[in-house]
Amino acid sequence: MCSMEVENKSLVLDVFLHGLTDDTELQPFIFGLFLCIYLITISGNLLIMLAINSDSHLHTPMYFFLCHLSFNDMYLISITVPKMLLNIQIQDHRITFAGCVSQGCFVAVCTVFECFLLGVMAYDRYIAICFPLRYTVLMSPCFCVILVLISLLISIVNGLLHSLMILRLSFCTDLEIFHFFCEIAQILKLACSDSLINNILIFVTASIFAGVPLYGIIFSYAHIVSTVWKMPSSEGKYKAFSTCGSHLSVVSLFYGTGFGVYITSKVIDSPKKIAVASVMYSIIPPMTNPFVYSLRNRDMKEALKKVIGRTTSLL
């Protein structure tokens, strides 16, 4: 039973984010490590976006979706890491309650948007390989924009829904989260009032907004494999699969780390270990995605060389 509940919703509260560790000797190392990760992620995704926009050969639906994926990854890591770095630097791990809810909302938006983008990219590969003659008609620029806008709209509605549901709860005065950023599920643990409906909502929305795109990805690649298997030449098979390799790697990394964190949270009863595990889905995919696409995609390699060459000549 909490000693006091917050009845006035306008009351400004502070949430204490414990971060990844309370060890002061490790904090400079964590600061340096995550600063490097942040700079690598921003520069890598920014290069991908510049390469796609500057090379006319990459003005196709696949790279259009990749550009939005890179922007989403930049935005996702910018929501969490800079605040953590600031907290370590000034040795003040507090965040306002409103800021904490907002952070959780934006993380939810970016995570769901990532799921939908990966699903849309799988559909794009399905149309390109299974219906190559109708590809330009089925994946028209207007249709691609609509797919992105619908995905973004659903993601925003999902984030706002969770945030509004949080605001109906009452919270204790001692607000502590053993994490380096505010997740919706972690915020609910601070509530003094019954949060069963909120937890059910998280489970339902996560199952739908992560499960439906995953089902679409599996469906798309099942048909892709079936179509490629019927191709007579091994060169045609290799070319078809090579266009899917990067996307499959990104999907495996994102969903694999996400499921890993979910399983970890159910098996391990240690908030600190769960926070460390959360790094895998919130930090690692945004950092590695640019490398996956640049190293496995010949067109992207050429475009990146041009961008880097122009940048070097200007300097």
N, C-alpha and C positions, 0 to 999 in steps of 0.2 A: 504494500500500500504506500503510495507516495505521500510525502508530507504536505505537498502543496501541488495544486494543479493550476495550469494557466487558463483562466477563464476569459480574460480579455485577449482576443486574437490580435489586437493591434500592439500588444506589448512586445518590445524588441528583446529578443533573447540571443544569447551566444551559444554556439555549439563548439565543443572542443574536439578537434580532429587529432587523434593520437598519432596518425601517420603510420609508417611501416615499422618504426622502432622508437623506443623511448631512450635508447642508448645515445648519449650526447657525443660519444667518441665516433660513432658510426654515421652521424648525421652529415658531416662534411663530405664523406664518401658518397652517401646517397644523393646529396645535393649535386655533386660533380657528375655522377652517373646519369641522373635524370635530366640534368641540363644538357648533356651530350645527346641523350636519347631524343630530347625535345628538338634540339637544333637539327639533328639528322632527319627526324620525321618531317619537320617543316620544310627544310631545304629539298629533301627527296620528293615529297609530294608537290611542292611548288615547281620543281623541274619537270615533273610529269605533266603538270597543267600547262606550263609554258611550251613544252615540246608539242603537245597536242594542238594547242591554239596556233602555233607558228608554222606548222607543217600541214599543207593542204591535203597530203596523202592520208593524214590521220583524221580527216573530217568525216568519219564514218560513225554509225551508231555505237559500235563496240567501244571506240575511244571517247565518244561523247559520254557514255555511262562511266567509263574509267575516270574521266575528268571530274565528274561529280563524286565518285568514290574517293578520289584523292582529296578533294575539298572537304568532304565529310570527315575523313581521317585527320586532316589538319585541325578541323574545328573540334573534334572529339578530344584530342590530346590537349588542345588549348584550354578546354574547360577545366581540366583536372590538374595537370602538371604545373603550370605557372603559379597557381595558388599554393600548391604544396612547396614549391621552391621558395616562395615568399615567406611562408610560415617558418621554414627552416632558417632562412636568412635573418629574419627579425626575431626569431625565437618566440613567436606568438602564434599558437596553433588554433586560435579562435576564428570562427566564421559566423556571421549573423544567421539566425534561423531562416530568414527570408532568402539569404544567399545560399544556404544549404539546400533548401527546397528547390530553388531555381537551378542549382547545379545538378541536382538529381533529375529534374525535368529535362534539362538539355542533354544529359547523358542518355536518358531513355529515348529521346528524339533521335539522337545520332545512332544509337545502337539498332533501333528498329529500321531506320532509314538505310543503314548498312545491309541489313537482312534483305530488304526489298531490292536494293541495287544489285546485290549478288544474284537474287532470283531473276531480275530483269536481264542481267548480263547472260545468264544461262539460257533464257528464252531467246535472246539475240543469237547466240551460237546455234541453238536448235533450228531457228529459221534459216540461218546462213548455210548450214550443212545439209539439212533435210529438204529445204525448198530454195535452192540457190537462184533459180530463175525468177522467183517471185520476191526475192529478198528486198530489193529496193522499193517495191510497192508495199509490202507488209511492214517494213521497218522504215517508214517515211520519217523525215525530220519532225513533222507535226506530231506523229504518233509517239516518237521517242520523248518529246517534251512533255506530252500528256502523261506518259508512264512515270516520268520523274516527278512531275507535279502531284500526281495522285499518291505516289509513294511518300513524298514529303508531307502532304496534307494529312495522311493517315498517321504518320509518325508524330506530327505536332499535336494532333488530337489526342493520341495516346499519352504523350507526355503531360499535356494539360489536364487530362482526366485524372491521372495519378496525383498530380499536384493539388487539384481541387479536392480530391478525396482525402488527402493528408490534412488540409486546412480545416476539415470538420472534426479532427481529433483534438484531444487535450494532451498537453505534454508536461512532463516533470520539469522541475527547475534545474536539476543537474543533468545537462545534456552532453553526453560523451559518445563519440563514435570511434571505434577502434579500426580506423580505415584512413586512407590518405585522401579520399574524396567522399562526397555524400551520395550514396546509392539510395534509391527509393526504399529498398528492403531494410537498409540500415536505419533509415529515418523512422520507419514504422516501429522499430524495436525501442524507440525512445518514448513512445506514446503510453500515457497512463490509462487512456480509455481503450475500449475494445477495438482492435484493428483487424478482426477476422475478415470483414468484407474487403478491406484493402488487400490483404494477403491473397484472398481468393481472386480478386481482380488482377493482381500481378501474375498469378499462375495462369489464368485464362488468357490474358492478353499476350503473355510470353509464349504460351502454347500456340496461339493463333498466328502472331506476327513473326515468330521465329519458325514455327512448324510449316505454315503455308508456303513461304519462299523455299524452305528446304525440300518440301514435297515437289515444288515446281522444278527445282534444280535436279532432283533425282529423276523426275519424269523426263526432263529435257535430255539429260545425258543417257538415259536408257534408250531413247529414240536415236540419239546421235550415234551411240555404239552400234545399234542395229543397222543404221544407214551406212556407217563407215565399213562395217564388217562385210557388206555386200559389194563394196568397191573392188573392181578387178585388180587395180595396180597398187603395189605396196607404197609407191611414191604418193599416190592420192590419199591413201590412208594416213601416212605420216603427216602430210600437209594439213589434213583435216584435224587430226589430233593435236598438232602443234599449236593451232589457234585456240585450243581449249586448255592447254597445259597450265598456263599462268592463272587462268580463272579458277581451275580446280585446286591449284595450290593455295590460293587466297581463301577459297571456300573452306578447304580442309583446316587451314590455320585458324580462321575465325570461329567456325562452329566447333572445331576440336578443342580450342582453348575455352570457349564458352561452356561446353559440356563438362570440361575438366574442372572449371571453377564451381559449377553447380554440384557435381559429385563431391568435390572437396568440402563444400559447405555442409553437405549432408553427413559426411563421414567424420570430418575433423571438427571438434568442438573448441576451436581456438580462433578468436577473432583476428589475431595478428597473422596467423597462417593463412586465413581466408583472404586477408588484405593483400598479402604477398601473392597469393594465387590470382587475385583479381588483376594484377599487373599483366598477366598473360593475355587477357582478352581486351583490356582497355589501352594497353601501351604497345605490346609487341606487334599485333597486326598492323596498326597504322604506320609503324616504323618499317616493317619488312615488306609491305605491299609494293612500294616503289621499286625495291630491289628485285622482287619476283617478276614484275612486269618488264623491267628494263633488261634483266639478264636473260630472260626466256623469250623475248620478242625482238626479232631482227629489225622490224620497222621502227620500234621504239628506240632501239639502240642507235640507229642512224639519226633519228630526230633529236635525241639527247646530245649526240656528238655535235650536231649543228648548233644547238642552243648553247652548249658549253663553249664551242669555238667562238661564237659571236660574243659571248660574255667575256671571254679571255681577251679577245681583240680590243674590246672597249676599255678594259682595264689597262 
